[in-house]
Amino acid sequence: MDGPALAALLTGLALAVAVAGTVVPVLPGSILGILALLEWALFGGAGVGGWMVFAIGSVLFAAGMAVSFVLTGRRIAARKVPNGSIVFAVVVAIVGLFFAPIVGLFVGFALGLLVSEWVRTRDLRAAASSSVAVLKAAGLGLLVEFGFAATAATVWVISAWIYFANR
């Protein structure tokens, strides 16, 4: 296997993990995607095209992270959910991860958020309402980041296909 083929294989694997990592928080996400595209630009042999893919893909990955962060943050702030509730939910999610890998992360976050909001508001209906709003906001953020990451990976796939077809 020559250098560009090995670089393409490693880039493809890293991009697959990066795209999955935007949805599954225990995997590295967009940062890994940017690093994978940098590896392609450095070792893929595509020259200027590799650097263009790195630039376009990096902008897409970064935009996905930024839009996800802003959307989620605004929706949480609109519901006036304090950071303490989110931190408690994250801690319970991490604990849940050890009891039930992957699934425990999501269930732990939701449960931790509900309990924290229930303690804060002393009203189960209000706690459930704000918890559902936060979970929807987080889901929307994940979906947006996933979309940007998938688009960046698609840009690389198209460029690698063109590169190897014209080699």
trRosetta pair geometry for C-beta under 8 A, 3 or more apart (Angstrom, degrees):
i j d omega theta_ij theta_ji phi_ij phi_ji
1 5 4.9 -125 -169 93 89 123
1 6 5.2 110 130 -61 117 90
1 9 7.5 -12 -176 -7 146 143
2 5 5.1 88 58 14 73 106
2 6 7.0 -142 98 -5 34 93
3 6 5.9 -61 -146 38 27 107
3 7 6.1 27 158 -18 66 108
3 43 6.3 -119 173 178 102 91
3 45 6.4 114 100 -44 106 122
4 7 5.4 -53 -142 38 33 114
4 8 6.2 36 156 -22 66 104
4 43 7.6 -177 -97 142 48 67
4 44 5.5 64 -137 -173 80 47
4 45 3.9 -62 -83 24 117 132
4 46 7.6 119 -136 -42 119 71
4 163 7.4 -139 -179 143 133 128
4 164 7.8 171 132 -86 123 87
4 167 7.7 -178 92 -112 156 148
5 8 5.6 -51 -147 35 31 112
5 9 6.4 34 152 -20 63 104
5 164 8.0 83 -94 -108 78 121
6 9 5.6 -51 -148 35 33 113
6 10 6.3 27 156 -13 66 107
6 43 7.9 -57 88 142 92 123
7 10 6.0 -58 -145 42 29 106
7 11 6.0 29 156 -19 65 111
7 39 6.5 -170 -154 144 90 91
7 40 6.0 129 157 -115 107 53
7 43 4.2 -173 -101 110 133 98
7 44 4.4 -154 120 -88 138 58
7 45 7.1 153 40 -1 147 88
8 11 5.7 -55 -140 40 28 111
8 12 6.1 30 159 -21 64 108
8 40 7.3 68 -94 -120 51 99
8 44 6.3 91 -64 -131 72 97
8 160 5.3 121 -134 -148 114 129
8 164 7.3 25 -86 -56 166 126
9 12 5.9 -56 -147 36 25 111
9 13 6.5 22 157 -15 62 107
10 13 5.9 -55 -146 38 30 109
10 14 6.2 27 157 -16 65 110
10 36 7.6 -162 130 -140 76 89
10 39 6.4 -86 109 136 117 146
11 14 5.8 -59 -144 41 28 108
11 15 6.1 27 157 -19 66 109
11 36 5.0 123 -144 176 65 94
11 37 7.1 87 -149 -86 113 36
11 39 5.7 -168 -84 87 90 108
11 40 4.3 57 -104 -68 152 105
11 44 6.8 5 -27 -81 150 118
11 156 6.6 -142 149 179 122 140
11 160 7.5 178 87 -79 133 138
12 15 5.8 -56 -143 38 27 109
12 16 6.4 31 155 -22 63 104
12 156 7.8 -176 -90 124 63 125
12 157 7.8 81 -113 -93 97 81
12 160 7.5 -45 -67 -2 104 177
13 16 5.7 -53 -151 32 31 112
13 17 6.6 26 153 -13 64 105
14 17 5.8 -55 -150 39 34 109
14 18 6.1 37 150 -23 66 108
14 32 5.8 -144 -178 162 94 100
14 33 7.4 162 135 -99 90 40
14 35 7.1 -101 170 91 143 90
14 36 3.5 179 104 -98 127 124
14 39 7.1 80 32 36 159 143
15 18 5.3 -51 -142 37 34 116
15 19 6.3 34 159 -19 67 102
15 33 5.8 70 -122 -125 67 81
15 36 5.1 -167 -57 117 74 158
15 37 7.7 78 -84 -56 108 78
15 152 7.8 -148 -144 109 112 92
15 153 4.5 137 170 -119 122 103
15 156 6.0 -145 -91 62 162 153
16 19 6.1 -52 -146 35 28 107
16 20 6.4 23 155 -11 62 109
16 153 7.6 105 -72 -142 45 145
17 20 5.8 -60 -147 44 30 109
17 21 5.8 38 151 -30 66 111
17 27 5.7 -142 -177 -177 84 124
17 28 6.7 38 135 60 109 84
17 32 6.2 -63 99 128 103 151
18 21 5.3 -55 -144 34 28 118
18 22 7.2 39 154 -30 59 91
18 27 7.9 -154 -96 138 22 109
18 28 6.6 -37 -102 108 67 82
18 29 5.7 87 -162 -169 63 33
18 30 6.5 97 -174 -93 105 22
18 31 7.9 -152 -130 61 108 41
18 32 4.2 -157 -90 88 98 100
18 33 3.5 144 164 -61 155 85
18 36 6.2 -121 -23 3 141 137
18 61 7.8 -36 165 -119 133 127
18 149 6.2 -155 131 -162 93 123
18 153 7.4 170 77 -73 110 115
19 22 6.1 -42 -163 13 35 111
19 33 7.1 90 -52 -86 62 124
19 146 6.9 77 -170 -148 75 72
19 149 4.7 163 -113 133 68 116
19 150 5.6 84 -140 -80 124 65
19 153 5.3 -31 -60 -30 129 151
20 23 6.2 -71 -167 44 43 99
20 24 5.6 -8 156 24 84 114
20 27 5.5 6 104 78 94 162
21 24 6.1 -67 -113 66 35 78
21 25 7.7 72 -169 -122 65 19
21 27 3.5 -122 -96 107 86 96
21 28 4.9 -28 -140 90 163 31
21 29 3.5 -153 117 -79 102 60
21 30 7.6 -143 96 -19 109 45
21 32 6.3 72 35 34 160 132
22 29 4.5 110 -73 -147 57 120
22 30 6.3 68 -86 -48 101 83
22 64 7.2 -37 -128 148 140 137
22 142 6.5 141 148 -160 79 69
22 145 4.5 -161 -162 120 119 105
22 146 4.5 168 106 -83 129 64
22 149 4.7 -164 -32 2 150 155
23 142 5.6 88 -114 178 60 116
23 146 5.5 40 -57 -87 97 127
24 27 4.9 50 91 13 103 110
24 102 6.6 -31 -147 -133 110 104
25 29 8.0 -35 -122 -40 46 122
25 105 6.2 -164 53 165 115 147
26 97 7.0 140 -79 -143 125 132
26 101 8.0 -21 -25 -167 169 85
26 102 6.7 -98 11 -93 134 70
26 105 6.7 -137 -41 -63 105 158
28 31 6.2 -82 -178 66 105 94
28 32 3.8 104 119 -36 118 128
29 32 6.4 143 73 25 13 101
29 33 7.0 -27 152 -10 49 107
29 65 8.0 137 110 -87 121 101
29 145 7.1 18 170 151 140 130
29 149 6.9 -84 -178 -93 90 151
30 33 5.2 -51 -150 32 39 118
30 34 6.6 41 154 -20 69 98
30 61 4.2 150 -164 -173 98 99
30 62 7.3 146 162 -71 132 35
30 64 6.0 -173 -100 80 138 116
30 65 4.9 -139 63 -56 164 111
30 145 6.6 -92 -51 -170 124 110
30 148 7.8 12 -108 98 122 113
30 149 5.9 -117 -93 -90 82 110
31 34 5.8 -50 -153 33 35 111
31 35 6.5 31 150 -14 65 106
31 61 7.8 153 -66 158 25 132
32 35 5.6 -57 -148 41 35 111
32 36 6.1 40 152 -25 67 104
33 36 5.6 -51 -146 33 31 113
33 37 6.6 27 156 -15 63 104
33 57 6.9 -135 153 164 100 110
33 61 4.8 -180 91 -104 125 139
33 149 5.8 -144 -64 -141 164 95
33 152 6.0 78 165 103 134 140
33 153 7.0 -86 -138 -65 118 88
34 37 5.9 -56 -151 37 31 108
34 38 6.5 35 149 -21 64 105
34 57 7.2 168 -107 121 54 95
34 58 5.0 71 -129 -116 97 83
34 61 5.1 -148 -59 80 90 155
34 62 7.4 62 -81 -50 132 85
35 38 5.4 -51 -148 34 35 115
35 39 6.5 41 150 -22 65 100
36 39 5.5 -49 -153 31 34 114
36 40 6.7 35 148 -18 64 102
36 156 8.0 -6 120 -108 108 167
37 40 5.4 -47 -149 34 38 115
37 41 6.4 40 151 -20 66 102
37 53 6.2 -145 -155 125 106 88
37 54 4.5 150 144 -116 102 65
37 57 4.3 -175 -101 86 158 142
37 58 6.2 -147 80 -53 144 81
37 61 7.9 -159 3 -13 138 138
37 152 7.3 -76 -59 169 140 112
37 156 6.3 -124 -103 -84 93 127
38 41 5.6 -52 -148 35 34 112
38 42 6.3 26 155 -14 66 109
38 54 5.7 86 -87 -138 47 125
38 58 7.9 63 -56 -73 87 120
39 42 5.9 -60 -145 42 29 106
39 43 5.9 -29 176 30 67 111
39 44 7.6 95 124 -40 61 94
40 43 7.1 -80 -123 58 18 71
40 44 4.1 24 -170 -40 63 137
40 46 7.2 8 160 16 90 125
40 50 5.5 -156 133 -153 81 102
40 53 6.5 -57 108 94 132 130
40 54 6.8 -177 73 -70 95 93
40 156 6.5 173 -20 -142 176 116
40 160 7.6 -83 -147 -77 133 105
41 44 6.6 2 -59 22 13 113
41 46 7.5 -73 -118 58 44 104
41 50 4.2 151 -120 141 52 99
41 51 4.9 88 -147 -85 118 53
41 53 6.9 -167 -75 67 90 90
41 54 3.9 -17 -51 -41 137 139
42 50 7.8 -146 -4 141 25 138
44 50 4.8 164 64 -113 121 134
44 160 7.5 -97 -160 -105 133 90
44 163 7.2 -6 155 169 111 171
45 50 7.4 128 64 -46 25 143
45 163 7.5 127 89 -178 87 130
46 49 4.3 -91 158 79 107 101
46 50 3.5 132 67 -49 105 94
46 53 7.2 21 96 10 153 129
46 159 6.7 50 -153 157 161 109
46 160 7.9 -93 -69 -98 139 54
46 163 4.8 -66 -103 -108 106 138
47 50 6.1 128 52 13 25 100
47 51 7.5 -60 138 2 40 98
48 51 5.7 -57 -153 40 39 109
48 52 6.3 42 149 -23 70 103
49 52 5.5 -51 -146 34 33 113
49 53 6.4 35 154 -18 65 102
49 159 6.0 170 162 -161 107 114
49 162 7.7 -126 -172 93 150 121
49 163 6.6 175 103 -82 144 105
50 53 5.7 -52 -150 35 32 111
50 54 6.4 35 149 -21 64 104
50 159 7.5 143 -94 149 47 136
50 163 7.9 52 -66 -90 86 146
51 54 5.3 -47 -146 34 36 116
51 55 6.3 37 153 -20 66 102
52 55 5.7 -53 -148 36 32 110
52 56 6.2 25 157 -12 67 108
52 159 7.8 -180 83 -116 97 145
53 56 6.0 -56 -140 43 29 105
53 57 5.7 25 162 -14 66 116
53 155 5.9 166 -142 135 84 102
53 156 5.6 100 -179 -100 128 66
53 159 4.5 -108 -83 28 134 171
54 57 6.1 -61 -138 45 22 107
54 58 5.9 24 162 -22 62 112
55 58 6.0 -56 -143 35 23 110
55 59 6.5 23 158 -17 60 107
56 59 5.9 -58 -153 35 29 110
56 60 6.5 26 151 -17 64 108
56 152 7.4 172 121 -127 76 76
56 155 5.4 -139 109 178 125 159
57 60 5.6 -56 -148 38 33 111
57 61 6.2 31 156 -17 68 105
57 152 4.0 98 -146 -163 77 100
57 153 7.7 88 -134 -60 116 33
57 155 5.5 -160 -74 74 88 130
57 156 6.0 36 -83 -50 143 100
58 61 5.8 -52 -143 39 31 109
58 62 6.0 27 158 -15 65 110
58 152 7.8 117 -36 -139 20 133
59 62 5.9 -58 -142 42 27 108
59 63 6.0 29 157 -21 64 109
60 63 5.7 -53 -142 37 27 111
60 64 6.4 32 156 -22 61 105
60 148 5.0 179 172 -178 80 88
60 149 7.5 153 131 -86 102 27
60 151 5.4 -136 -162 92 142 105
60 152 3.9 180 87 -71 131 99
60 155 7.1 158 -1 1 154 140
61 64 5.7 -55 -152 33 29 114
61 65 6.7 27 153 -16 63 104
61 148 6.5 149 -99 133 27 108
61 149 6.1 58 -110 -101 76 71
61 152 5.2 13 -50 -52 82 170
62 65 5.8 -53 -150 36 34 110
62 66 6.2 28 154 -16 67 110
63 66 5.7 -58 -143 41 31 109
63 67 5.9 26 162 -16 68 110
63 148 5.6 -160 86 -140 90 144
64 67 6.1 -54 -137 40 24 105
64 68 6.1 26 161 -19 61 112
64 144 6.4 172 -149 132 73 76
64 145 4.2 103 163 -135 103 57
64 146 7.7 165 -162 7 133 18
64 147 7.0 -180 -117 70 113 67
64 148 2.7 -159 -73 66 113 143
64 149 5.6 -156 109 -39 177 73
64 152 7.7 -95 -13 -16 134 123
65 68 5.9 -61 -149 39 25 112
65 69 6.2 23 157 -19 63 110
65 145 6.2 60 -81 -121 43 114
65 148 8.0 -115 -16 82 51 147
66 69 5.8 -57 -147 36 28 110
66 70 6.2 21 159 -14 65 110
67 70 5.9 -58 -143 41 29 107
67 71 6.0 27 160 -17 66 110
67 144 5.3 -118 111 151 113 136
67 145 7.4 178 71 -72 90 66
67 148 7.1 140 38 -40 127 143
68 71 6.1 -57 -141 39 24 107
68 72 6.1 18 163 -12 62 113
68 141 3.9 92 -165 -168 83 84
68 142 7.0 84 -141 -61 126 24
68 144 5.0 180 -82 79 78 110
68 145 4.1 -3 -56 -50 146 106
69 72 6.2 -62 -145 41 22 106
69 73 6.0 20 160 -17 62 116
69 141 7.1 90 -59 -146 25 126
70 73 5.8 -59 -140 41 25 110
70 74 6.1 24 162 -19 64 109
71 74 6.1 -59 -147 35 24 107
71 75 6.4 17 160 -13 62 110
71 137 7.0 -176 134 -163 80 82
71 140 5.9 -113 139 116 132 113
71 141 5.4 178 79 -87 107 80
71 144 6.2 102 23 6 154 159
72 75 6.1 -63 -149 39 27 106
72 76 6.2 22 157 -15 65 111
72 137 4.8 116 -136 152 61 98
72 138 5.8 60 -130 -92 120 48
72 140 7.1 173 -79 74 74 91
72 141 3.8 -5 -54 -60 115 143
73 76 5.9 -59 -145 39 28 108
73 77 6.0 26 158 -17 66 110
74 77 5.7 -57 -143 40 29 110
74 78 6.2 34 155 -25 64 106
75 78 5.6 -49 -146 31 31 115
75 79 6.8 21 156 -9 61 105
75 133 6.7 -158 161 165 101 92
75 134 7.7 155 117 -109 102 42
75 136 7.4 -117 162 93 149 89
75 137 3.5 -173 90 -109 137 126
75 140 7.3 92 -14 50 160 137
76 79 6.1 -63 -155 41 32 104
76 81 5.1 -79 -169 52 83 113
76 86 7.1 27 -160 -70 148 132
76 133 7.8 144 -102 122 49 97
76 134 5.6 53 -107 -115 92 87
76 137 5.6 -170 -50 99 77 165
77 80 7.2 32 -177 -79 39 40
77 81 7.9 -94 -78 40 23 73
79 130 5.2 143 166 -136 127 87
79 133 4.7 143 -83 109 152 147
79 134 6.8 -120 63 -58 153 78
80 130 8.0 -72 69 -125 69 129
81 85 5.4 -94 179 64 93 139
81 86 6.7 98 130 -46 112 95
81 117 7.0 -44 -130 -96 102 112
81 130 5.4 149 -82 175 107 118
81 133 7.6 -179 -35 85 130 111
81 134 5.6 -1 -2 -72 174 123
82 85 5.3 106 66 1 75 97
82 86 7.6 -143 106 2 47 87
82 120 7.1 -176 25 -130 119 154
83 86 5.4 -58 -154 40 44 112
83 87 6.0 44 150 -22 75 105
84 87 5.7 -53 -143 37 32 111
84 88 6.2 33 157 -19 65 105
84 116 7.1 -170 122 -172 80 127
84 120 7.9 140 87 -83 115 130
85 88 5.8 -53 -147 37 29 111
85 89 6.3 31 153 -19 63 107
85 113 6.2 68 163 -140 97 67
85 116 4.1 151 -135 125 75 129
85 117 5.6 55 -141 -65 139 74
85 120 6.3 -55 -76 -21 116 148
85 134 7.9 -137 119 -68 121 165
86 89 5.6 -55 -149 37 31 113
86 90 6.4 33 152 -21 65 104
86 113 7.4 18 -102 -106 44 98
86 134 7.3 -157 -92 -156 91 141
87 90 5.7 -52 -149 34 32 112
87 91 6.5 34 152 -19 65 103
88 91 5.7 -53 -150 34 33 112
88 92 6.4 29 153 -14 66 106
88 112 5.4 -168 129 172 78 105
88 113 7.6 143 87 -87 92 42
88 115 7.6 -119 137 84 128 97
88 116 4.2 141 79 -87 141 137
89 92 5.8 -55 -146 40 31 108
89 93 6.2 38 151 -25 64 106
89 108 7.8 136 -175 132 61 69
89 109 4.9 57 165 -158 99 62
89 110 7.7 67 -152 -51 114 12
89 112 3.8 151 -121 100 49 109
89 113 3.9 25 -97 -62 135 77
89 116 6.1 -97 -49 10 83 140
89 134 7.9 168 -13 127 174 148
90 93 5.4 -52 -147 34 32 117
90 94 6.5 34 153 -20 64 101
90 109 6.8 21 -89 -113 40 92
90 112 7.4 -131 10 102 24 153
91 94 5.8 -52 -152 33 32 110
91 95 6.6 30 150 -15 64 104
91 112 6.7 168 65 -148 71 152
92 95 5.5 -52 -148 39 36 113
92 96 6.1 41 150 -23 66 106
92 108 4.5 -169 133 176 77 90
92 109 6.8 155 84 -87 93 29
92 111 6.1 -127 145 85 140 91
92 112 2.8 172 42 -75 142 128
92 115 7.5 124 -70 40 164 128
93 96 5.4 -53 -146 37 31 115
93 97 6.6 45 150 -33 62 97
93 104 7.6 137 -163 133 51 68
93 105 5.0 46 -179 -161 94 57
93 106 7.4 49 -135 -64 105 14
93 108 4.0 149 -106 97 38 108
93 109 3.8 24 -81 -62 122 80
93 112 6.2 -96 -34 15 72 140
94 97 5.5 -40 -155 17 34 120
94 98 7.6 31 150 -15 58 96
94 105 7.6 32 -84 -118 32 79
94 108 7.2 -140 22 122 29 151
95 98 6.2 -57 -166 29 38 108
95 99 7.0 26 145 -11 68 108
95 104 7.9 -110 105 159 50 118
95 108 6.0 172 67 -146 76 142
96 99 5.6 -62 -150 40 41 107
96 100 6.4 -31 174 44 78 88
96 104 3.4 -171 154 167 79 87
96 105 5.9 174 93 -73 106 24
96 106 8.0 -118 116 45 142 35
96 107 5.7 -165 -169 77 147 85
96 108 2.3 -149 -3 -52 143 129
96 109 7.4 -110 37 -20 144 57
96 111 7.4 131 -74 41 141 123
96 112 7.9 -124 -22 -29 124 113
97 100 7.7 -91 -136 70 19 50
97 101 6.4 39 -173 -119 65 47
97 102 7.5 69 -133 -41 78 20
97 104 5.0 -179 -78 91 23 110
97 105 4.6 41 -82 -72 92 85
97 108 6.8 -81 -28 17 63 150
98 101 7.9 24 -116 -74 16 66
98 104 7.0 -106 41 110 36 157
99 104 4.9 151 67 -120 82 148
99 108 7.9 132 40 -68 114 121
100 103 4.7 -54 135 75 116 100
100 104 3.4 143 61 -50 79 102
100 107 7.0 16 67 38 134 133
101 104 6.5 13 -39 20 10 110
101 105 7.9 10 -172 -21 36 99
102 105 6.0 -56 -163 15 23 114
102 106 7.6 5 154 -3 57 101
103 106 6.2 -62 -160 40 39 102
103 107 5.9 25 153 -8 75 115
104 107 5.7 -59 -132 49 32 105
104 108 5.3 38 164 -26 68 114
105 108 6.0 -54 -139 37 17 111
105 109 6.5 18 157 -20 56 107
106 109 5.9 -53 -149 32 29 110
106 110 6.5 22 156 -13 63 108
107 110 5.9 -59 -148 41 31 108
107 111 5.9 25 157 -14 67 113
108 111 5.9 -58 -138 43 27 107
108 112 5.8 27 162 -19 65 112
109 112 5.9 -58 -142 40 24 110
109 113 6.2 24 158 -20 62 110
109 135 7.9 133 118 -102 107 92
109 138 7.9 -133 146 127 143 175
110 113 5.9 -57 -148 36 26 111
110 114 6.4 25 155 -18 63 107
110 131 6.8 90 -160 172 68 117
110 135 6.0 33 -107 -91 94 132
111 114 5.8 -55 -147 36 30 110
111 115 6.3 26 157 -15 66 107
112 115 5.9 -56 -143 39 29 108
112 116 6.0 28 159 -18 65 111
113 116 5.8 -57 -143 39 27 110
113 117 6.1 21 160 -13 64 111
113 131 4.6 134 122 -130 109 98
113 134 5.9 -147 -164 78 147 143
113 135 7.2 171 72 -54 160 93
114 117 6.0 -61 -145 42 26 106
114 118 6.1 29 155 -23 64 110
114 127 5.8 88 -161 146 61 109
114 128 6.5 24 -131 -94 103 59
114 131 4.6 14 -83 -93 69 165
115 118 5.6 -56 -145 35 29 114
115 119 6.4 29 156 -18 64 104
116 119 5.9 -53 -150 35 29 109
116 120 6.3 25 152 -17 63 110
117 120 5.5 -56 -143 40 33 112
117 121 5.8 4 167 4 71 113
117 126 7.3 -145 158 115 107 77
117 127 3.7 145 112 -142 101 83
117 128 7.9 179 96 -37 134 27
117 130 5.1 -174 -144 75 146 120
117 131 5.4 -144 22 -54 151 95
118 121 6.6 -65 -130 50 22 89
118 122 7.4 76 173 -92 54 19
118 123 7.6 -140 -136 66 59 31
118 124 5.8 17 -122 -102 108 60
118 127 3.9 14 -72 -100 63 172
119 122 7.6 13 -169 -67 21 59
120 127 7.4 136 53 -100 87 99
121 126 4.5 -130 156 95 155 126
121 127 5.3 -167 46 -62 125 83
121 130 7.5 147 -33 11 147 138
123 126 4.0 52 91 19 117 112
123 127 6.3 168 87 -16 58 86
124 127 5.5 -56 -143 39 31 113
124 128 6.1 31 158 -20 66 106
125 128 5.9 -55 -146 37 28 109
125 129 6.3 29 154 -20 63 108
126 129 5.6 -54 -146 36 31 114
126 130 6.4 22 159 -11 66 106
127 130 6.2 -58 -145 42 27 102
127 131 6.0 28 156 -20 64 112
128 131 5.6 -57 -142 39 29 113
128 132 6.2 29 159 -20 65 106
129 132 6.0 -55 -148 35 26 108
129 133 6.5 26 153 -19 61 107
130 133 5.5 -52 -148 36 35 115
130 134 6.4 35 154 -19 67 103
131 134 5.8 -54 -149 36 32 109
131 135 6.3 30 153 -17 66 107
132 135 5.6 -54 -144 39 32 111
132 136 6.3 35 154 -20 65 105
133 136 5.8 -53 -148 36 29 111
133 137 6.4 31 152 -20 63 106
134 137 5.6 -54 -148 36 33 113
134 138 6.3 32 153 -18 66 105
135 138 5.7 -51 -144 38 32 111
135 139 6.2 35 154 -20 64 107
136 139 5.6 -54 -146 38 30 113
136 140 6.3 32 155 -20 65 105
137 140 5.8 -52 -148 35 29 111
137 141 6.4 32 152 -19 62 106
138 141 5.6 -53 -150 36 32 114
138 142 6.4 34 152 -19 65 104
139 142 5.6 -52 -148 35 33 111
139 143 6.3 32 154 -19 65 107
140 143 5.6 -55 -147 37 31 113
140 144 6.3 31 155 -19 65 105
141 144 5.9 -54 -146 36 29 109
141 145 6.3 23 158 -13 64 108
142 145 6.0 -60 -146 41 28 106
142 146 6.0 32 154 -22 65 109
143 146 5.6 -53 -145 36 28 114
143 147 6.4 32 155 -22 62 105
144 147 5.7 -54 -152 32 30 113
144 148 6.7 25 154 -13 64 104
145 148 5.9 -55 -149 39 34 108
145 149 6.1 33 153 -19 67 109
146 149 5.7 -58 -144 40 30 111
146 150 6.1 30 158 -20 66 108
147 150 5.9 -53 -143 36 27 109
147 151 6.4 28 155 -19 61 107
148 151 5.7 -56 -151 35 31 113
148 152 6.4 32 152 -19 65 104
149 152 5.7 -52 -148 35 33 111
149 153 6.4 31 153 -17 65 105
150 153 5.7 -52 -146 38 32 111
150 154 6.3 37 152 -23 64 106
151 154 5.5 -53 -148 34 31 114
151 155 6.7 39 151 -23 63 99
152 155 5.7 -47 -154 28 34 114
152 156 6.9 31 149 -15 63 102
153 156 5.6 -54 -155 36 37 111
153 157 6.4 40 148 -22 69 103
154 157 5.5 -48 -143 34 36 113
154 158 6.4 35 157 -17 66 103
155 158 6.1 -56 -151 37 28 109
155 159 6.4 22 154 -14 63 110
156 159 5.7 -61 -146 41 31 107
156 160 6.0 29 158 -19 69 107
157 160 5.9 -55 -143 37 27 108
157 161 6.3 30 155 -21 62 107
158 161 5.7 -55 -149 35 29 113
158 162 6.4 27 154 -16 64 106
159 162 5.7 -53 -147 38 33 110
159 163 6.1 37 153 -24 66 106
160 163 5.5 -51 -144 35 33 115
160 164 6.2 19 162 -9 67 107
161 164 6.4 -61 -143 43 25 99
161 165 6.0 25 158 -20 63 114
162 165 5.8 -59 -141 38 27 111
162 166 6.2 4 166 -1 64 114
163 166 6.6 -79 -152 46 20 94
163 167 6.5 39 152 -52 62 104
164 167 5.4 -33 -144 -1 37 125
